[in-house]
Amino acid sequence: MSADPYGLLGVSKTASQEDIQKAYRKLAKKLHPDLNPGNKAAEEKFKQVTAAYDLLGDPEKRSRFDRGEIDEQGAERPRQRYYRDFADDMSAGTNAYSSDAGFADFQGEDILSEIFGRAAGARANRPRRGFDIQYTLPVDFLEAVNGATRQVRLADGAELKVTIPPGTRDGQVLRLRGKGEPGRNEAPAGDALVEITVLPHPQFVRKDDDIHVELPLSMREAVLGGKVPVPTTTGTVSLTVPPWSNSGKVLRLRGKGVARPDGTRGDQYATVRIVLPDRPDPELESFMAGWRQGQGQDPRRKAEA
C-alpha cells in the first residue's frame, strides 16, 4: 500500500475511530472477493483498504503514522538527525560542533553522560508487554450465525487460525490472547484483536437473535394452506401454512434463529408473500370473472379509513 490510507478509506485526517470503522465496513462489504468472484481489481482494492484499516483502525499505529514515525506500510521511518549526529560524522578540524573547546570547563560531562546512559539503558531493558495488533475479518452470514474456523494472514505472512463462535455479530471483536507483538525482556506478548465484518445474505436478515425471511406462496397454498418448505440458517424445514394466509402474515419457527451463549436460540419469522403464476392462466381468469363474492371485496377499504 503506497497510497494515502485516509484517501483509500475515503475519510479525512480528523475522522473519528468510529467513522474510520464505518468507512471500512462499507468498503469491505462492497469489495470482498466472495461478492466479486474473478474481479481482480476489486480484490486488489479490498487488500488496499484492509491494509489501510489495519493502520488507521489501531489508535496507536494511527498516532505514529500521523507523527511521521511510521509509513503507510507500518514500517519505521528514519529518525530525524540533529547537529550532534552530523558532528560525530565530521572531523574536529572541519566542524565547530565537533570541537570540545567550548566545554573545557564542563568536567562533569562524562559523568552525566554515563548516568544518563545508564538510565536510558535501564528504560530500554525494562520488561514491556507486546503491543496488540488489530485485524479485520469479513465472514459470510451463515458462518457468523452457525460458527466457523477461518484463517487470518498476519503482517509477516504467517497465518493465524480464528474460531468464530456461533452467533457472532457484525462488529464483534474476538481477542486472541498472546497472538500480538512479542513482549520485551520476557514480558508477555500482546493480543490479536480480530474485528468481524458480517457480509449480507440474499435471503436472511438478522434482527438481534432472530432471523427474518420472505416466504413466497402460490394462490392455492395461500387459500388452502398446507405444508411448504422454508429455508433456515441450518437447512430447509417444513412449515404448516394455515388456510387463508394473506400477504404480510408472519409465521414463526421457534428455535430456528441465532444461537445464544446459554445454548438457546432465537426464532425465525417467515413473512408471507403471495405470488401469481408466471404465465396467464385462462382457467383462473375465467373463475375470477365469475366469482361474484370476489367482486364485492375491497382490500383498500381499511387503508383509506
SERO-4910 file (N, C-alpha, C, O; in steps of 0.05 Angstrom, whole numbers):
BEGIN
 pado doro    nc1    nc2    nc3   cac1   cac2   cac3    cc1    cc2    cc3    oc1    oc2    oc3
  Met    A     17    -24      0      0      0      0     18     25      0     32     29     19
  Ser    A     16     40    -21     32     65    -23     15     90    -22     25    112    -18
  Ala    A    -11     87    -27    -29    110    -28    -35    119      1    -30    104     20
  Asp    A    -46    143      3    -53    154     29    -76    137     41    -97    134     29
  Pro    A    -72    125     65    -92    107     77   -119    122     82   -140    110     80
  Tyr    A   -117    148     89   -142    163     93   -158    165     67   -182    162     66
  Gly    A   -143    170     45   -156    171     19   -168    145     10   -190    144     -2
  Leu    A   -154    123     16   -165     96      9   -191     90     23   -209     78     11
  Leu    A   -194     99     48   -218     94     63   -239    116     58   -262    113     66
  Gly    A   -231    138     45   -250    160     39   -257    176     63   -280    185     66
  Val    A   -238    180     82   -244    195    106   -222    217    109   -201    216     96
  Ser    A   -229    237    125   -210    259    130   -191    251    152   -195    232    166
  Lys    A   -169    266    155   -149    260    175   -160    266    203   -148    258    223
  Thr    A   -182    281    205   -194    287    231   -217    268    237   -231    272    257
  Ala    A   -221    248    221   -243    229    225   -240    214    252   -217    208    260
  Ser    A   -262    208    265   -261    193    290   -256    163    283   -258    155    260
  Gln    A   -248    148    304   -243    120    300   -269    105    291   -268     86    276
  Glu    A   -292    115    301   -317    103    293   -323    108    264   -333     90    250
  Asp    A   -317    132    254   -321    138    226   -303    121    208   -311    112    187
  Ile    A   -278    117    217   -259    101    202   -269     72    201   -268     59    180
  Gln    A   -280     62    223   -291     35    224   -315     32    205   -317     12    191
  Lys    A   -333     52    206   -356     51    188   -348     51    159   -360     37    142
  Ala    A   -329     68    152   -320     70    124   -308     44    115   -313     36     92
  Tyr    A   -293     31    132   -281      5    124   -302    -16    120   -302    -31    100
  Arg    A   -321    -18    138   -342    -38    136   -357    -35    110   -364    -55     96
  Lys    A   -363    -10    103   -378     -5     78   -363    -14     54   -374    -27     36
  Leu    A   -337     -8     53   -320    -16     31   -315    -46     30   -315    -58      9
  Ala    A   -312    -58     54   -307    -87     55   -331   -103     44   -327   -122     30
  Lys    A   -355    -94     51   -378   -108     42   -382   -104     12   -395   -121     -1
  Lys    A   -372    -83      1   -374    -77    -28   -353    -92    -44   -358   -101    -66
  Leu    A   -328    -94    -33   -306   -104    -48   -297   -132    -42   -279   -143    -55
  His    A   -309   -145    -22   -300   -171    -14   -299   -191    -37   -318   -192    -53
  Pro    A   -277   -206    -40   -275   -225    -63   -298   -245    -65   -305   -253    -87
  Asp    A   -310   -253    -43   -332   -272    -44   -356   -260    -59   -372   -274    -70
  Leu    A   -358   -233    -58   -380   -220    -72   -373   -210   -100   -389   -200   -115
  Asn    A   -347   -213   -107   -337   -205   -133   -319   -226   -145   -295   -221   -150
  Pro    A   -330   -250   -149   -313   -272   -159   -300   -266   -186   -314   -258   -205
  Gly    A   -274   -269   -188   -260   -265   -213   -253   -236   -218   -240   -230   -238
  Asn    A   -261   -218   -201   -256   -189   -205   -230   -182   -191   -229   -176   -167
  Lys    A   -208   -182   -207   -181   -177   -195   -178   -149   -185   -165   -144   -165
  Ala    A   -191   -130   -199   -189   -102   -190   -202    -98   -162   -191    -85   -145
  Ala    A   -226   -110   -159   -239   -109   -133   -223   -123   -111   -222   -113    -88
  Glu    A   -210   -145   -118   -194   -160    -99   -170   -143    -90   -164   -142    -66
  Glu    A   -157   -130   -109   -134   -113   -102   -142    -89    -85   -129    -82    -66
  Lys    A   -165    -77    -93   -175    -54    -77   -182    -63    -49   -177    -48    -30
  Phe    A   -194    -87    -46   -201    -97    -20   -176   -101     -2   -176    -94     21
  Lys    A   -154   -111    -14   -129   -113      0   -118    -86     10   -108    -84     32
  Gln    A   -121    -66     -8   -111    -40     -1   -126    -27     22   -115    -16     40
  Val    A   -153    -28     20   -169    -16     41   -166    -31     68   -168    -19     89
  Thr    A   -162    -57     66   -157    -73     91   -131    -65    104   -129    -62    128
  Ala    A   -110    -61     87    -84    -53     98    -86    -25    110    -74    -19    130
  Ala    A   -102     -7     97   -106     20    107   -120     19    134   -113     34    152
  Tyr    A   -140      1    137   -154     -1    162   -137    -13    184   -139     -6    207
  Asp    A   -120    -32    176   -102    -44    196    -84    -22    208    -76    -24    232
  Leu    A    -78     -2    193    -61     20    203    -78     40    218    -71     47    241
  Leu    A    -99     51    206   -114     72    218   -134     62    239   -143     78    256
  Gly    A   -142     37    238   -160     27    258   -148     22    285   -162     19    305
  Asp    A   -121     22    286   -107     19    311    -98     47    320    -81     59    307
  Pro    A   -110     58    342   -103     85    350    -74     90    354    -63    112    349
  Glu    A    -59     70    365    -30     73    369    -15     76    343      1     94    340
  Lys    A    -21     58    323     -8     60    297    -16     86    283      0     98    270
  Arg    A    -42     93    285    -51    118    272    -36    142    282    -28    159    267
  Ser    A    -32    144    309    -18    166    320     11    167    310     21    188    304
  Arg    A     23    144    309     51    143    300     53    151    270     72    164    262
  Phe    A     33    142    254     33    149    226     29    179    223     43    192    206
  Asp    A     11    191    238      5    220    236     30    236    244     34    258    234
  Arg    A     46    225    263     70    240    271     94    235    253    115    247    256
  Gly    A     90    217    233    111    212    214    131    191    223    153    189    212
  Glu    A    125    176    245    144    157    255    143    131    240    164    117    238
  Ile    A    120    124    227    119    100    210    106    108    184     92    129    182
  Asp    A    111     92    163    100     98    137     73     84    132     62     72    151
  Glu    A     63     85    108     37     72    101     37     42    106     16     30    110
  Gln    A     61     30    105     63      1    109     66     -6    138     66    -30    145
  Gly    A     68     14    155     73      9    184    102      6    191    108     -1    214
  Ala    A    120     11    171    149      8    176    160     34    188    149     55    183
  Glu    A    180     31    204    193     53    217    206     72    197    219     62    178
  Arg    A    202     98    200    215    117    183    242    124    196    245    123    220
  Pro    A    262    132    180    288    140    191    283    165    209    269    183    202
  Arg    A    296    164    233    291    186    252    306    211    242    326    209    228
  Gln    A    296    234    251    308    259    243    335    262    257    338    257    281
  Arg    A    356    272    242    382    275    254    387    304    262    377    323    249
  Tyr    A    401    308    284    407    334    295    436    340    292    452    324    282
  Tyr    A    444    365    300    471    374    293    492    356    306    514    353    294
  Arg    A    487    345    329    508    328    342    511    302    326    533    290    326
  Asp    A    490    292    313    493    269    296    512    274    273    529    257    266
  Phe    A    510    298    261    528    305    240    556    311    250    576    305    237
  Ala    A    558    321    275    584    327    286    600    302    289    624    302    285
  Asp    A    587    279    297    602    254    300    613    244    274    632    229    274
  Asp    A    600    252    251    609    242    225    632    259    213    642    251    193
  Met    A    639    282    226    659    300    214    683    303    233    681    298    257
  Ser    A    705    310    222    729    313    238    728    338    254    714    357    248
  Ala    A    744    339    276    744    362    294    754    387    280    746    409    288
  Gly    A    770    384    261    782    408    248    764    420    228    770    442    219
  Thr    A    743    407    219    727    418    198    699    427    207    684    438    191
  Asn    A    693    422    232    666    429    241    667    438    270    679    424    287
  Ala    A    655    461    276    657    472    303    642    455    323    649    455    346
  Tyr    A    621    441    314    605    425    333    621    402    344    615    392    365
  Ser    A    642    393    329    657    370    338    679    378    357    692    360    369
  Ser    A    684    403    361    705    412    379    695    412    408    672    417    414
  Asp    A    714    405    427    707    405    455    717    430    469    717    431    494
  Ala    A    726    450    453    737    474    466    717    489    482    723    499    504
  Gly    A    692    490    473    672    505    488    663    491    513    647    502    528
  Phe    A    672    466    517    663    451    541    687    443    558    685    424    574
  Ala    A    708    458    556    733    451    571    728    452    601    740    437    616
  Asp    A    711    471    610    706    474    639    685    455    649    681    453    673
  Phe    A    672    441    631    650    423    640    662    395    644    658    377    628
  Gln    A    675    393    667    690    368    672    671    345    680    679    322    678
  Gly    A    647    352    687    629    330    695    612    319    672    594    302    677
  Glu    A    619    327    648    602    318    625    603    288    622    583    275    617
  Asp    A    627    276    625    629    247    622    613    232    643    601    211    638
  Ile    A    613    243    668    598    231    689    568    232    683    554    212    687
  Leu    A    558    256    675    530    258    668    522    240    645    501    228    646
  Ser    A    539    239    625    534    221    602    531    193    612    514    178    602
  Glu    A    549    185    630    547    157    640    521    152    655    509    131    652
  Ile    A    514    173    672    489    170    688    465    168    669    448    150    672
  Phe    A    463    187    650    441    187    631    441    162    614    420    151    608
  Gly    A    464    153    607    466    129    591    456    105    606    442     88    595
  Arg    A    463    103    632    453     80    648    422     82    651    409     61    649
  Ala    A    412    107    655    383    110    657    368    102    632    348     88    633
  Ala    A    379    111    609    367    104    584    368     74    579    349     62    570
  Gly    A    390     62    587    393     33    584    374     18    601    363     -3    593
  Ala    A    370     28    626    351     15    644    323     16    632    308     -3    634
  Arg    A    315     39    621    289     41    609    286     23    585    265     10    582
  Ala    A    307     21    569    306      4    546    304    -26    553    292    -42    539
  Asn    A    316    -33    576    316    -61    584    292    -68    602    289    -91    611
  Arg    A    275    -49    608    252    -54    625    232    -72    611    227    -68    587
  Pro    A    222    -93    624    202   -110    611    178    -94    601    168    -76    616
  Arg    A    168   -100    578    145    -86    567    127   -106    552    137   -120    535
  Arg    A    102   -106    558     83   -123    544     82   -116    515     83    -92    508
  Gly    A     79   -135    498     77   -130    469     52   -115    462     32   -117    476
  Phe    A     53   -101    439     30    -85    430      8   -104    419     14   -125    408
  Asp    A    -17    -96    423    -39   -111    410    -39   -104    380    -31    -82    372
  Ile    A    -48   -123    364    -50   -120    335    -79   -123    327    -92   -141    336
  Gln    A    -88   -105    311   -116   -106    302   -118   -117    273   -102   -110    256
  Tyr    A   -138   -134    269   -143   -145    243   -173   -143    238   -189   -140    257
  Thr    A   -181   -144    213   -209   -144    205   -214   -169    188   -199   -175    170
  Leu    A   -235   -184    195   -240   -210    182   -269   -210    171   -288   -213    187
  Pro    A   -273   -207    145   -300   -209    134   -309   -239    134   -293   -256    126
  Val    A   -333   -245    143   -343   -272    143   -371   -273    131   -385   -253    132
  Asp    A   -378   -296    120   -404   -299    109   -426   -299    131   -420   -305    154
  Phe    A   -450   -292    123   -472   -290    142   -476   -316    157   -478   -316    182
  Leu    A   -477   -339    143   -482   -365    155   -459   -373    173   -463   -387    193
  Glu    A   -434   -365    167   -411   -371    184   -414   -357    211   -408   -368    232
  Ala    A   -423   -332    210   -427   -317    235   -449   -329    252   -447   -330    276
  Val    A   -471   -338    239   -494   -349    254   -487   -376    265   -494   -382    288
  Asn    A   -475   -394    249   -471   -421    257   -443   -427    268   -438   -449    279
  Gly    A   -424   -408    265   -397   -413    274   -380   -425    252   -390   -438    234
  Ala    A   -354   -420    253   -336   -430    232   -307   -426    242   -302   -414    263
  Thr    A   -288   -436    226   -260   -432    231   -248   -419    206   -251   -429    184
  Arg    A   -235   -396    209   -223   -381    187   -194   -376    192   -184   -379    215
  Gln    A   -180   -367    172   -151   -360    174   -148   -330    171   -161   -318    153
  Val    A   -130   -318    186   -123   -290    183    -93   -289    176    -77   -302    190
  Arg    A    -86   -275    155    -58   -272    147    -46   -249    163    -56   -227    161
  Leu    A    -24   -255    177    -10   -234    192      8   -218    175     13   -224    151
  Ala    A     18   -196    187     36   -178    171     61   -191    162     72   -184    141
  Asp    A     71   -211    177     95   -225    169     90   -248    149    109   -263    143
  Gly    A     65   -251    141     59   -272    122     48   -298    134     37   -315    121
  Ala    A     52   -301    161     42   -325    174     11   -324    176     -1   -302    173
  Glu    A     -1   -347    181    -30   -348    182    -38   -356    211    -25   -373    224
  Leu    A    -60   -345    220    -70   -349    247    -98   -360    245   -115   -349    231
  Lys    A   -103   -383    258   -130   -395    258   -148   -380    277   -141   -375    300
  Val    A   -172   -373    267   -191   -358    284   -217   -374    285   -228   -382    265
  Thr    A   -225   -380    310   -251   -395    314   -273   -374    318   -272   -358    336
  Ile    A   -293   -375    300   -315   -356    301   -338   -370    316   -349   -389    306
  Pro    A   -345   -361    340   -366   -374    355   -393   -371    342   -398   -351    328
  Pro    A   -411   -390    345   -439   -387    335   -452   -362    347   -449   -356    370
  Gly    A   -466   -347    330   -480   -323    339   -463   -298    338   -471   -277    348
  Thr    A   -439   -299    326   -422   -276    325   -436   -253    310   -448   -257    289
  Arg    A   -433   -229    321   -447   -205    309   -428   -189    292   -403   -190    295
  Asp    A   -440   -173    274   -424   -154    258   -411   -134    277   -425   -122    293
  Gly    A   -385   -129    273   -371   -110    290   -359   -122    316   -344   -109    330
  Gln    A   -366   -147    321   -356   -160    346   -326   -164    343   -316   -171    322
  Val    A   -311   -160    365   -282   -163    365   -275   -188    381   -282   -191    404
  Leu    A   -260   -206    368   -250   -231    381   -222   -226    390   -205   -217    374
  Arg    A   -216   -232    415   -189   -228    426   -174   -255    427   -183   -274    440
  Leu    A   -152   -256    413   -135   -279    414   -111   -273    431    -92   -259    422
  Arg    A   -111   -282    455    -90   -275    475    -63   -286    467    -60   -309    459
  Gly    A    -43   -268    469    -15   -276    464     -8   -278    434     14   -287    428
  Lys    A    -26   -269    417    -21   -271    388    -14   -244    375    -14   -242    351
  Gly    A     -8   -225    392      1   -199    382     31   -197    380     45   -217    376
  Glu    A     42   -173    382     71   -169    380     84   -180    405     73   -179    427
  Pro    A    108   -192    402    122   -203    425    130   -182    445    134   -159    439
  Gly    A    131   -191    471    139   -173    492    169   -169    493    184   -183    479
  Arg    A    178   -150    509    207   -145    511    217   -155    538    204   -151    559
  Asn    A    240   -168    537    253   -178    562    234   -195    578    229   -190    602
  Glu    A    224   -216    565    208   -237    578    180   -228    586    165   -242    600
  Ala    A    172   -204    578    144   -195    584    125   -209    565    134   -218    543
  Pro    A    100   -212    572     81   -227    555     76   -213    528     79   -188    526
  Ala    A     68   -228    508     62   -217    482     35   -203    484     19   -208    502
  Gly    A     30   -185    465      4   -172    463    -17   -191    452    -11   -215    447
  Asp    A    -41   -181    447    -62   -197    436    -69   -190    407    -62   -168    398
  Ala    A    -81   -208    393    -92   -202    367   -121   -196    370   -136   -213    380
  Leu    A   -130   -173    361   -158   -165    362   -170   -167    334   -163   -151    317
  Val    A   -188   -186    331   -199   -191    304   -228   -181    303   -245   -192    317
  Glu    A   -232   -160    288   -259   -149    285   -274   -163    262   -263   -165    240
  Ile    A   -298   -172    268   -313   -188    248   -332   -169    232   -346   -153    244
  Thr    A   -330   -171    206   -349   -157    188   -366   -178    175   -357   -194    159
  Val    A   -392   -179    181   -411   -199    171   -422   -190    144   -433   -168    142
  Leu    A   -418   -206    124   -428   -199     97   -458   -204     95   -468   -223    108
  Pro    A   -472   -189     79   -501   -193     76   -509   -219     63   -493   -230     47
  His    A   -533   -229     68   -542   -253     56   -566   -247     37   -581   -229     44
  Pro    A   -568   -261     15   -590   -254     -4   -618   -260      6   -637   -249     -3
  Gln    A   -621   -278     26   -647   -286     36   -652   -277     65   -673   -267     71
  Phe    A   -632   -281     82   -636   -278    111   -629   -250    120   -610   -238    110
  Val    A   -644   -240    140   -638   -215    153   -638   -221    183   -657   -233    194
  Arg    A   -617   -212    197   -616   -216    226   -625   -191    241   -617   -169    235
  Lys    A   -642   -196    261   -651   -174    279   -647   -185    308   -663   -202    317
  Asp    A   -627   -175    322   -620   -186    348   -613   -216    345   -595   -223    330
  Asp    A   -628   -233    358   -622   -262    355   -643   -276    338   -644   -301    337
  Asp    A   -660   -261    324   -680   -273    306   -672   -270    277   -657   -252    270
  Ile    A   -682   -288    261   -677   -288    232   -703   -283    218   -724   -294    225
  His    A   -703   -265    198   -727   -259    182   -722   -267    153   -700   -263    142
  Val    A   -743   -278    141   -742   -286    113   -769   -283    100   -789   -285    114
  Glu    A   -769   -278     74   -795   -278     60   -803   -306     51   -786   -322     45
  Leu    A   -829   -311     52   -840   -337     44   -859   -334     21   -882   -328     25
  Pro    A   -850   -338     -4   -868   -336    -27   -888   -360    -27   -880   -383    -23
  Leu    A   -914   -354    -31   -935   -374    -33   -951   -371    -58   -955   -348    -68
  Ser    A   -959   -393    -69   -978   -392    -92  -1005   -385    -81  -1010   -387    -57
  Met    A  -1024   -377    -99  -1051   -371    -90  -1064   -395    -78  -1079   -393    -58
  Arg    A  -1059   -419    -89  -1071   -443    -79  -1061   -448    -50  -1077   -455    -33
  Glu    A  -1034   -446    -46  -1023   -450    -19  -1034   -430      1  -1039   -437     24
  Ala    A  -1037   -405     -8  -1047   -384     10  -1076   -389     18  -1084   -385     41
  Val    A  -1092   -398     -1  -1121   -402      4  -1126   -428     19  -1141   -428     39
  Leu    A  -1114   -450     10  -1120   -476     21  -1101   -483     44  -1108   -501     61
  Gly    A  -1078   -470     46  -1059   -478     67  -1044   -503     60  -1048   -515     38
  Gly    A  -1028   -513     78  -1013   -538     74   -984   -535     83   -976   -514     93
  Lys    A   -969   -556     79   -941   -556     87   -924   -546     63   -927   -555     40
  Val    A   -905   -527     69   -887   -517     48   -859   -517     59   -855   -514     83
  Pro    A   -839   -520     41   -811   -519     50   -802   -490     56   -809   -471     41
  Val    A   -787   -486     77   -777   -460     84   -747   -461     90   -739   -479    105
  Pro    A   -730   -444     78   -702   -445     84   -696   -433    112   -708   -413    119
  Thr    A   -678   -445    126   -668   -434    152   -638   -433    150   -626   -443    131
  Thr    A   -626   -422    171   -596   -420    171   -583   -446    175   -559   -449    171
  Thr    A   -598   -467    183   -586   -493    187   -597   -514    167   -592   -538    170
  Gly    A   -613   -505    147   -624   -523    127   -654   -519    123   -666   -503    138
  Thr    A   -665   -533    104   -693   -529     97   -711   -546    116   -705   -569    122
  Val    A   -733   -533    125   -752   -548    142   -780   -545    130   -784   -529    112
  Ser    A   -799   -561    141   -826   -560    131   -843   -543    150   -841   -546    175
  Leu    A   -858   -525    139   -875   -506    155   -904   -509    147   -911   -510    123
  Thr    A   -922   -511    167   -950   -513    161   -962   -485    158   -961   -469    177
  Val    A   -973   -479    134   -985   -453    128  -1015   -456    133  -1028   -473    121
  Pro    A  -1027   -439    150  -1056   -440    155  -1071   -431    130  -1061   -415    114
  Pro    A  -1095   -442    125  -1112   -432    103  -1117   -402    105  -1118   -391    127
  Trp    A  -1121   -390     83  -1126   -361     81  -1104   -344     93  -1109   -325    108
  Ser    A  -1080   -352     87  -1057   -336     96  -1052   -313     76  -1045   -318     53
  Asn    A  -1055   -289     85  -1053   -266     68  -1024   -256     66  -1007   -263     83
  Ser    A  -1017   -240     45   -991   -228     43   -986   -210     68  -1004   -195     76
  Gly    A   -963   -212     79   -956   -197    103   -960   -213    129   -950   -205    150
  Lys    A   -974   -235    127   -977   -252    151   -950   -263    159   -934   -272    142
  Val    A   -944   -263    185   -918   -272    195   -921   -299    210   -937   -301    228
  Leu    A   -906   -319    201   -906   -345    213   -880   -349    228   -858   -342    218
  Arg    A   -881   -361    252   -857   -364    269   -848   -393    270   -864   -411    273
  Leu    A   -822   -396    267   -809   -422    271   -793   -420    297   -771   -408    297
  Arg    A   -802   -432    318   -788   -429    344   -761   -443    343   -758   -465    333
  Gly    A   -741   -430    355   -715   -442    358   -699   -444    333   -678   -458    332
  Lys    A   -707   -430    311   -692   -431    286   -677   -406    280   -669   -400    258
  Gly    A   -673   -390    302   -658   -365    299   -628   -369    305   -617   -390    300
  Val    A   -616   -349    317   -587   -348    322   -582   -361    349   -596   -358    369
  Ala    A   -560   -377    350   -552   -390    375   -542   -369    395   -528   -350    388
  Arg    A   -549   -374    420   -541   -356    442   -520   -370    459   -518   -395    459
  Pro    A   -504   -355    475   -484   -367    492   -495   -387    512   -481   -406    520
  Asp    A   -520   -383    521   -531   -401    541   -543   -427    529   -555   -443    543
  Gly    A   -539   -431    502   -549   -456    489   -576   -453    476   -583   -471    461
  Thr    A   -591   -432    482   -617   -428    469   -613   -415    442   -590   -407    435
  Arg    A   -634   -412    427   -633   -399    401   -657   -380    399   -677   -383    412
  Gly    A   -653   -360    382   -675   -343    375   -695   -357    356   -693   -381    352
  Asp    A   -714   -342    345   -734   -354    328   -730   -344    299   -715   -325    294
  Gln    A   -743   -357    280   -743   -348    253   -771   -339    246   -790   -353    253
  Tyr    A   -774   -317    232   -800   -307    224   -802   -306    193   -784   -295    180
  Ala    A   -822   -319    183   -827   -320    154   -851   -303    147   -873   -308    156
  Thr    A   -847   -283    130   -868   -265    122   -879   -274     95   -865   -276     75
  Val    A   -905   -279     94   -919   -289     70   -919   -268     48   -925   -245     53
  Arg    A   -914   -277     24   -916   -260      0   -929   -277    -22   -917   -296    -32
  Ile    A   -954   -270    -29   -969   -286    -49   -959   -279    -77   -956   -255    -84
  Val    A   -953   -300    -93   -942   -297   -120   -961   -309   -140   -968   -332   -138
  Leu    A   -968   -293   -161   -985   -303   -182   -969   -322   -200   -944   -321   -200
  Pro    A   -982   -338   -216   -968   -356   -235   -951   -339   -255   -957   -316   -261
  Asp    A   -930   -351   -264   -912   -337   -283   -925   -331   -309   -920   -310   -322
  Arg    A   -943   -348   -317   -957   -345   -343   -987   -342   -338   -998   -353   -319
  Pro    A  -1001   -326   -354  -1031   -323   -351  -1044   -351   -353  -1037   -367   -369
  Asp    A  -1064   -355   -336  -1079   -380   -335  -1108   -374   -342  -1123   -362   -326
  Pro    A  -1118   -382   -366  -1145   -377   -374  -1166   -388   -355  -1186   -375   -350
  Glu    A  -1161   -411   -343  -1180   -423   -324  -1183   -406   -299  -1205   -402   -289
  Leu    A  -1160   -395   -290  -1161   -378   -266  -1175   -351   -273  -1190   -341   -256
  Glu    A  -1169   -341   -296  -1182   -316   -305  -1213   -320   -307  -1228   -302   -299
  Ser    A  -1221   -343   -318  -1250   -348   -320  -1263   -351   -293  -1286   -342   -289
  Phe    A  -1249   -364   -275  -1260   -367   -248  -1263   -340   -234  -1284   -334   -222
  Met    A  -1243   -323   -237  -1244   -297   -224  -1266   -279   -236  -1279   -264   -222
  Ala    A  -1270   -282   -262  -1291   -265   -275  -1319   -273   -265  -1336   -256   -263
  Gly    A  -1323   -299   -258  -1349   -308   -249  -1351   -309   -219  -1372   -317   -208
  Trp    A  -1331   -301   -205  -1331   -302   -175  -1345   -277   -164  -1333   -256   -161
  Arg    A  -1371   -280   -158  -1387   -257   -151  -1379   -246   -124  -1378   -221   -120
  Gln    A  -1372   -263   -105  -1365   -253    -78  -1339   -237    -80  -1335   -217    -65
  Gly    A  -1321   -246    -98  -1296   -231   -101  -1300   -203   -112  -1283   -186   -107
  Gln    A  -1322   -199   -127  -1327   -172   -138  -1334   -152   -117  -1330   -128   -121
  Gly    A  -1343   -162    -94  -1350   -143    -73  -1327   -138    -53  -1330   -122    -35
  Gln    A  -1305   -152    -57  -1283   -148    -38  -1269   -122    -44  -1263   -115    -67
  Asp    A  -1263   -107    -23  -1248    -82    -25  -1224    -82     -6  -1226    -75     17
  Pro    A  -1201    -92    -16  -1177    -95      1  -1165    -68     10  -1148    -68     28
  Arg    A  -1174    -46     -3  -1162    -20      4  -1179     -4     24  -1173     19     31
  Arg    A  -1202    -16     32  -1221     -2     49  -1207      7     75  -1210     30     83
  Lys    A  -1193    -11     89  -1180     -4    114  -1158     16    110  -1154     33    128
  Ala    A  -1144     15     88  -1123     34     83  -1133     62     79  -1119     82     85
  Glu    A  -1158     64     68  -1169     91     63  -1182    103     88  -1187    127     89
  Ala    A  -1188     87    107  -1202     96    131  -1185    115    148  -1194    125    169
***
